[in-house]
C-alpha cells in the first residue's frame, strides 16, 4: 500500500535569485543618470544597472530589450544584493510584463522553491508595483531600501496555490 504523507519541512531561505525581463531599462536611474534607452537605440548599448546580464547577441523583437535580463541575487535576511557593484545607487522602476522568475535558494545554493509569474510584492518596497513593476531604491552598498523579508513566505505560498 502506498501512503502519501505531507509533512511540513523547514528550510533556511538564504537568497532570492531574480531573473526579470526588463521592458524599458530607461525607466531606471543609476547614480542619478537615466539608463540606456534600447528602443531608441535599436538595441545598441548596455544597461548601466548592476546585475544586467546579456543573454544573447541581439534582440529578437521591436522593443529591443530582450537580449538583457536583470539578475540580482538578494540576501533575504538583509535585503542586500550580493552581486551589486559597490558605490552605485539606483532607483529601479522596471516594467516586467509577466516575465518574472525567481528561485529561493538555501545555504548550499539549492533551490528550495521557485516562482514564475507576476512581480511579487517583495520586489516593490518603494511603492505598489501592481504585479507588473519592480520598484525599489538601492543604496551604494547594494541594500534595497524598505526591504521586507517577511514577504518571502507570501511568495512561497503564492507559488503553492
C-alpha atoms as an extended CHARMM CRD file, in Angstrom:
* protein
*
       161  EXT
         1         1  UNK       CA              0.0000000000        0.0000000000        0.0000000000  PROA      1               0.0000000000
         2         2  UNK       CA              1.3050000000        3.4640000000       -0.9250000000  PROA      2               0.0000000000
         3         3  UNK       CA              0.7750000000        6.2200000000        1.5860000000  PROA      3               0.0000000000
         4         4  UNK       CA              1.4430000000        9.8600000000        0.8970000000  PROA      4               0.0000000000
         5         5  UNK       CA              2.3800000000       11.9450000000        3.9060000000  PROA      5               0.0000000000
         6         6  UNK       CA              2.5260000000       15.7030000000        3.6040000000  PROA      6               0.0000000000
         7         7  UNK       CA              4.7360000000       16.8820000000        6.4150000000  PROA      7               0.0000000000
         8         8  UNK       CA              5.8460000000       20.4730000000        6.7170000000  PROA      8               0.0000000000
         9         9  UNK       CA              9.5330000000       20.8280000000        6.0330000000  PROA      9               0.0000000000
        10        10  UNK       CA             11.6510000000       23.7170000000        7.2400000000  PROA      10              0.0000000000
        11        11  UNK       CA             14.3420000000       25.2280000000        5.0620000000  PROA      11              0.0000000000
        12        12  UNK       CA             16.7020000000       28.1050000000        5.6320000000  PROA      12              0.0000000000
        13        13  UNK       CA             15.9530000000       30.5100000000        2.7960000000  PROA      13              0.0000000000
        14        14  UNK       CA             19.1790000000       32.4400000000        2.2010000000  PROA      14              0.0000000000
        15        15  UNK       CA             18.9810000000       34.0860000000       -1.2350000000  PROA      15              0.0000000000
        16        16  UNK       CA             16.3780000000       35.2190000000       -3.7050000000  PROA      16              0.0000000000
        17        17  UNK       CA             17.7760000000       34.7900000000       -7.2280000000  PROA      17              0.0000000000
        18        18  UNK       CA             15.7960000000       37.0080000000       -9.5780000000  PROA      18              0.0000000000
        19        19  UNK       CA             15.5840000000       36.6880000000      -13.3610000000  PROA      19              0.0000000000
        20        20  UNK       CA             13.4810000000       39.5200000000      -14.7800000000  PROA      20              0.0000000000
        21        21  UNK       CA             12.8170000000       40.5220000000      -18.3650000000  PROA      21              0.0000000000
        22        22  UNK       CA             13.0020000000       44.3120000000      -18.3120000000  PROA      22              0.0000000000
        23        23  UNK       CA             10.9560000000       46.0800000000      -20.9470000000  PROA      23              0.0000000000
        24        24  UNK       CA             12.3080000000       49.6340000000      -20.5280000000  PROA      24              0.0000000000
        25        25  UNK       CA             15.7540000000       49.9940000000      -18.9550000000  PROA      25              0.0000000000
        26        26  UNK       CA             15.4880000000       53.7720000000      -19.3220000000  PROA      26              0.0000000000
        27        27  UNK       CA             12.8430000000       53.8900000000      -16.5740000000  PROA      27              0.0000000000
        28        28  UNK       CA             15.6300000000       53.4560000000      -14.0050000000  PROA      28              0.0000000000
        29        29  UNK       CA             18.2590000000       55.8540000000      -12.7490000000  PROA      29              0.0000000000
        30        30  UNK       CA             21.7680000000       54.6810000000      -11.9480000000  PROA      30              0.0000000000
        31        31  UNK       CA             23.7880000000       57.1720000000       -9.8840000000  PROA      31              0.0000000000
        32        32  UNK       CA             21.1630000000       59.7360000000      -10.8820000000  PROA      32              0.0000000000
        33        33  UNK       CA             21.5710000000       59.1080000000      -14.6210000000  PROA      33              0.0000000000
        34        34  UNK       CA             18.7460000000       57.7300000000      -16.7820000000  PROA      34              0.0000000000
        35        35  UNK       CA             19.6820000000       54.2650000000      -18.0220000000  PROA      35              0.0000000000
        36        36  UNK       CA             20.0550000000       53.3500000000      -21.6910000000  PROA      36              0.0000000000
        37        37  UNK       CA             17.0080000000       53.5120000000      -23.9840000000  PROA      37              0.0000000000
        38        38  UNK       CA             17.4420000000       50.3230000000      -26.0170000000  PROA      38              0.0000000000
        39        39  UNK       CA             14.2810000000       51.0010000000      -28.0240000000  PROA      39              0.0000000000
        40        40  UNK       CA             15.5110000000       54.4130000000      -29.1440000000  PROA      40              0.0000000000
        41        41  UNK       CA             18.9680000000       52.9530000000      -29.8590000000  PROA      41              0.0000000000
        42        42  UNK       CA             17.5480000000       49.9210000000      -31.7320000000  PROA      42              0.0000000000
        43        43  UNK       CA             19.1020000000       47.5080000000      -29.2410000000  PROA      43              0.0000000000
        44        44  UNK       CA             22.5480000000       49.0730000000      -29.2160000000  PROA      44              0.0000000000
        45        45  UNK       CA             24.0810000000       49.8460000000      -25.8410000000  PROA      45              0.0000000000
        46        46  UNK       CA             24.4350000000       48.1990000000      -22.4780000000  PROA      46              0.0000000000
        47        47  UNK       CA             22.3540000000       48.9180000000      -19.3940000000  PROA      47              0.0000000000
        48        48  UNK       CA             24.2140000000       50.8070000000      -16.6650000000  PROA      48              0.0000000000
        49        49  UNK       CA             22.2940000000       48.9100000000      -13.9860000000  PROA      49              0.0000000000
        50        50  UNK       CA             24.3640000000       46.4340000000      -11.9650000000  PROA      50              0.0000000000
        51        51  UNK       CA             23.2000000000       42.8240000000      -12.4070000000  PROA      51              0.0000000000
        52        52  UNK       CA             22.1440000000       43.4090000000      -16.0330000000  PROA      52              0.0000000000
        53        53  UNK       CA             23.1860000000       40.2610000000      -17.9010000000  PROA      53              0.0000000000
        54        54  UNK       CA             23.4060000000       39.9180000000      -21.6590000000  PROA      54              0.0000000000
        55        55  UNK       CA             21.8020000000       36.6100000000      -22.6470000000  PROA      55              0.0000000000
        56        56  UNK       CA             22.1360000000       36.8140000000      -26.4400000000  PROA      56              0.0000000000
        57        57  UNK       CA             23.8900000000       38.9450000000      -29.0560000000  PROA      57              0.0000000000
        58        58  UNK       CA             20.9010000000       40.8600000000      -30.4350000000  PROA      58              0.0000000000
        59        59  UNK       CA             17.2710000000       41.4950000000      -29.5170000000  PROA      59              0.0000000000
        60        60  UNK       CA             14.5320000000       39.4430000000      -31.1780000000  PROA      60              0.0000000000
        61        61  UNK       CA             11.6960000000       41.9180000000      -31.2560000000  PROA      61              0.0000000000
        62        62  UNK       CA             10.9850000000       45.5980000000      -31.8270000000  PROA      62              0.0000000000
        63        63  UNK       CA             11.2330000000       46.7510000000      -28.2090000000  PROA      63              0.0000000000
        64        64  UNK       CA             14.9540000000       45.9560000000      -28.4810000000  PROA      64              0.0000000000
        65        65  UNK       CA             15.4900000000       44.9840000000      -24.8470000000  PROA      65              0.0000000000
        66        66  UNK       CA             15.1310000000       41.1910000000      -24.7050000000  PROA      66              0.0000000000
        67        67  UNK       CA             18.8600000000       40.4860000000      -25.0710000000  PROA      67              0.0000000000
        68        68  UNK       CA             19.4240000000       41.6410000000      -21.4750000000  PROA      68              0.0000000000
        69        69  UNK       CA             17.8590000000       40.4310000000      -18.2190000000  PROA      69              0.0000000000
        70        70  UNK       CA             18.1130000000       41.7690000000      -14.6920000000  PROA      70              0.0000000000
        71        71  UNK       CA             19.5260000000       39.0990000000      -12.3600000000  PROA      71              0.0000000000
        72        72  UNK       CA             20.1740000000       40.3500000000       -8.8430000000  PROA      72              0.0000000000
        73        73  UNK       CA             20.8920000000       37.8590000000       -6.0690000000  PROA      73              0.0000000000
        74        74  UNK       CA             19.3440000000       39.1740000000       -2.8650000000  PROA      74              0.0000000000
        75        75  UNK       CA             20.2910000000       38.0870000000        0.6610000000  PROA      75              0.0000000000
        76        76  UNK       CA             16.8280000000       37.5100000000        2.1100000000  PROA      76              0.0000000000
        77        77  UNK       CA             17.7590000000       38.3400000000        5.7080000000  PROA      77              0.0000000000
        78        78  UNK       CA             19.2430000000       41.7810000000        4.9460000000  PROA      78              0.0000000000
        79        79  UNK       CA             17.9100000000       42.8260000000        1.5460000000  PROA      79              0.0000000000
        80        80  UNK       CA             21.4490000000       43.2970000000        0.2200000000  PROA      80              0.0000000000
        81        81  UNK       CA             22.0710000000       42.4710000000       -3.4270000000  PROA      81              0.0000000000
        82        82  UNK       CA             25.2200000000       40.3610000000       -3.1680000000  PROA      82              0.0000000000
        83        83  UNK       CA             26.2180000000       40.7450000000       -6.8280000000  PROA      83              0.0000000000
        84        84  UNK       CA             25.7970000000       44.5440000000       -6.7130000000  PROA      84              0.0000000000
        85        85  UNK       CA             28.6300000000       46.8110000000       -7.8200000000  PROA      85              0.0000000000
        86        86  UNK       CA             29.6990000000       48.7940000000       -4.7260000000  PROA      86              0.0000000000
        87        87  UNK       CA             29.3980000000       52.5700000000       -4.9050000000  PROA      87              0.0000000000
        88        88  UNK       CA             26.4180000000       52.5850000000       -7.2810000000  PROA      88              0.0000000000
        89        89  UNK       CA             22.9680000000       53.8080000000       -6.2830000000  PROA      89              0.0000000000
        90        90  UNK       CA             19.8160000000       53.0860000000       -8.2530000000  PROA      90              0.0000000000
        91        91  UNK       CA             16.1560000000       53.9630000000       -8.4890000000  PROA      91              0.0000000000
        92        92  UNK       CA             14.5740000000       50.9580000000      -10.1620000000  PROA      92              0.0000000000
        93        93  UNK       CA             11.2070000000       51.2340000000      -11.9060000000  PROA      93              0.0000000000
        94        94  UNK       CA             11.0500000000       48.2670000000      -14.2960000000  PROA      94              0.0000000000
        95        95  UNK       CA              8.0360000000       47.1380000000      -16.2790000000  PROA      95              0.0000000000
        96        96  UNK       CA              8.4100000000       43.3830000000      -16.4370000000  PROA      96              0.0000000000
        97        97  UNK       CA              5.3360000000       42.3390000000      -18.4710000000  PROA      97              0.0000000000
        98        98  UNK       CA              4.7290000000       38.8740000000      -16.9680000000  PROA      98              0.0000000000
        99        99  UNK       CA              8.3890000000       37.9250000000      -17.3270000000  PROA      99              0.0000000000
       100       100  UNK       CA              9.4280000000       37.4820000000      -13.6900000000  PROA      100             0.0000000000
       101       101  UNK       CA             11.1040000000       34.3200000000      -12.4200000000  PROA      101             0.0000000000
       102       102  UNK       CA             12.9350000000       33.6990000000       -9.1660000000  PROA      102             0.0000000000
       103       103  UNK       CA             14.3620000000       30.9190000000       -7.0500000000  PROA      103             0.0000000000
       104       104  UNK       CA             14.5870000000       30.8650000000       -3.2860000000  PROA      104             0.0000000000
       105       105  UNK       CA             17.9700000000       29.3430000000       -2.5050000000  PROA      105             0.0000000000
       106       106  UNK       CA             19.3040000000       27.6380000000        0.6290000000  PROA      106             0.0000000000
       107       107  UNK       CA             22.8230000000       27.8660000000        2.0560000000  PROA      107             0.0000000000
       108       108  UNK       CA             24.0110000000       25.0850000000       -0.2820000000  PROA      108             0.0000000000
       109       109  UNK       CA             22.8680000000       27.0760000000       -3.3550000000  PROA      109             0.0000000000
       110       110  UNK       CA             19.9800000000       24.6500000000       -3.9220000000  PROA      110             0.0000000000
       111       111  UNK       CA             16.5910000000       25.9890000000       -4.9990000000  PROA      111             0.0000000000
       112       112  UNK       CA             14.0350000000       25.1730000000       -2.3220000000  PROA      112             0.0000000000
       113       113  UNK       CA             11.2130000000       26.9900000000       -4.1000000000  PROA      113             0.0000000000
       114       114  UNK       CA             10.6780000000       28.6510000000       -7.4460000000  PROA      114             0.0000000000
       115       115  UNK       CA              8.2450000000       31.2830000000       -8.6120000000  PROA      115             0.0000000000
       116       116  UNK       CA              7.1770000000       32.2710000000      -12.1180000000  PROA      116             0.0000000000
       117       117  UNK       CA              4.5140000000       34.9100000000      -12.6430000000  PROA      117             0.0000000000
       118       118  UNK       CA              3.5800000000       38.4580000000      -11.7800000000  PROA      118             0.0000000000
       119       119  UNK       CA              6.0790000000       40.6250000000       -9.9450000000  PROA      119             0.0000000000
       120       120  UNK       CA              5.6700000000       39.7600000000       -6.2380000000  PROA      120             0.0000000000
       121       121  UNK       CA              5.1910000000       42.4140000000       -3.5530000000  PROA      121             0.0000000000
       122       122  UNK       CA              8.6450000000       41.7290000000       -2.0820000000  PROA      122             0.0000000000
       123       123  UNK       CA             10.1520000000       43.3090000000       -5.2260000000  PROA      123             0.0000000000
       124       124  UNK       CA              8.2340000000       46.5720000000       -4.7870000000  PROA      124             0.0000000000
       125       125  UNK       CA              9.2590000000       48.1110000000       -1.4660000000  PROA      125             0.0000000000
       126       126  UNK       CA              9.2220000000       51.7030000000       -2.8040000000  PROA      126             0.0000000000
       127       127  UNK       CA              5.5840000000       51.6740000000       -3.9750000000  PROA      127             0.0000000000
       128       128  UNK       CA              2.9070000000       49.3350000000       -5.3090000000  PROA      128             0.0000000000
       129       129  UNK       CA              4.0420000000       47.6000000000       -8.4850000000  PROA      129             0.0000000000
       130       130  UNK       CA              0.5900000000       46.1470000000       -9.2800000000  PROA      130             0.0000000000
       131       131  UNK       CA              2.1820000000       42.8490000000      -10.3280000000  PROA      131             0.0000000000
       132       132  UNK       CA              3.8020000000       44.4570000000      -13.3870000000  PROA      132             0.0000000000
       133       133  UNK       CA              6.6430000000       46.5620000000      -11.9890000000  PROA      133             0.0000000000
       134       134  UNK       CA              9.7880000000       46.1520000000       -9.9060000000  PROA      134             0.0000000000
       135       135  UNK       CA             10.0360000000       49.3820000000       -7.9090000000  PROA      135             0.0000000000
       136       136  UNK       CA             12.8550000000       49.8740000000       -5.4230000000  PROA      136             0.0000000000
       137       137  UNK       CA             15.7050000000       52.1140000000       -4.3590000000  PROA      137             0.0000000000
       138       138  UNK       CA             19.1430000000       50.6080000000       -3.8420000000  PROA      138             0.0000000000
       139       139  UNK       CA             21.9290000000       52.2940000000       -1.8980000000  PROA      139             0.0000000000
       140       140  UNK       CA             25.6580000000       52.3860000000       -2.6700000000  PROA      140             0.0000000000
       141       141  UNK       CA             26.2210000000       49.1780000000       -0.6940000000  PROA      141             0.0000000000
       142       142  UNK       CA             23.5550000000       47.2390000000       -2.5750000000  PROA      142             0.0000000000
       143       143  UNK       CA             20.8840000000       47.3800000000        0.1560000000  PROA      143             0.0000000000
       144       144  UNK       CA             17.2770000000       47.5770000000       -1.0210000000  PROA      144             0.0000000000
       145       145  UNK       CA             15.5870000000       50.3510000000        0.9310000000  PROA      145             0.0000000000
       146       146  UNK       CA             12.4210000000       49.2460000000        2.7610000000  PROA      146             0.0000000000
       147       147  UNK       CA             13.1360000000       45.5380000000        2.1880000000  PROA      147             0.0000000000
       148       148  UNK       CA             10.5830000000       43.3370000000        3.9720000000  PROA      148             0.0000000000
       149       149  UNK       CA             11.9740000000       39.8210000000        4.3390000000  PROA      149             0.0000000000
       150       150  UNK       CA              8.6680000000       38.5940000000        5.7740000000  PROA      150             0.0000000000
       151       151  UNK       CA              7.1320000000       38.7940000000        2.3000000000  PROA      151             0.0000000000
       152       152  UNK       CA              9.2460000000       35.8140000000        1.2000000000  PROA      152             0.0000000000
       153       153  UNK       CA              6.7520000000       33.4800000000        2.9110000000  PROA      153             0.0000000000
       154       154  UNK       CA              3.9120000000       35.0730000000        0.9640000000  PROA      154             0.0000000000
       155       155  UNK       CA              5.8550000000       34.4970000000       -2.2410000000  PROA      155             0.0000000000
       156       156  UNK       CA              6.2120000000       30.7860000000       -1.4270000000  PROA      156             0.0000000000
       157       157  UNK       CA              2.5170000000       30.4950000000       -0.6180000000  PROA      157             0.0000000000
       158       158  UNK       CA              1.5680000000       32.1910000000       -3.9050000000  PROA      158             0.0000000000
       159       159  UNK       CA              3.5270000000       29.5670000000       -5.8190000000  PROA      159             0.0000000000
       160       160  UNK       CA              1.9270000000       26.7200000000       -3.8360000000  PROA      160             0.0000000000
       161       161  UNK       CA             -1.6010000000       27.9460000000       -4.6310000000  PROA      161             0.0000000000
